[in-house]
């Protein structure tokens, strides 16, 4: 299963900071780390390539030889940037460069996620991104491109998972747990030992069932409260 993500690079002369950011990026459902560089010169060579696939840069400012600001000045096409720095003194200048956010080192998980939320708004908001997101699945020896917003629910059947979509169903060799690791937690939730649902597809629910289109899906008692809280949060954000 392959999920659509925003391609990122990290440019920082601190080995520790690069590792921290790489770990945070790897755990985010909408981000994909395509490169990590200890100086701006190496990053510049990649960014000047017209075929590069970089969408977002996590960029340190105080870099040797070429600063983060100098790197941006050298690029013909503006990049979406989240700056990182040990100091506050560069903040005003950073936002004059159109920065999405400005993170103080060492970057914490909560602060990182806030910055990514702001970045997602620059990519036409999280909900629109979800509508564009897709996976490739292998079913009956063929690969199929399936948009996440078309998936209704997933059902575990032994060593297989049935993926129910708006138009058809796909049977894949996998566990439900493995499937969910490839899907965004903001959109998909396990509500039963054998079922996970697309939260945006839920029409209503009772104490024992969730209703999506013409399907009623069992809801575990232990998952009911978590589901209700999650749906409340979705309603608040929409």
Secondary structure, 3 states (H helix, E strand, C coil): CEECCEEEEEECCCHHHHHHHHHHHHCCCCEEEEEEECCHHHHHHHHCCCCCCCCEEEEECCCCCCCHHHHHHCCCCCCEEEEEECCCCCHHHHHHCCCCEEEECCCCHHHHHHHHHHHHHHCCHHHHHHHHCEEEEEECCEEEEEEHHHEEEEEEECCEEEEEECCCEEEEECCHHHHHHCCCCCCEEEEECCEEEEHHHCCEECCCEEEECCEEEECCHHHHHHHHHHHHHHHHHC
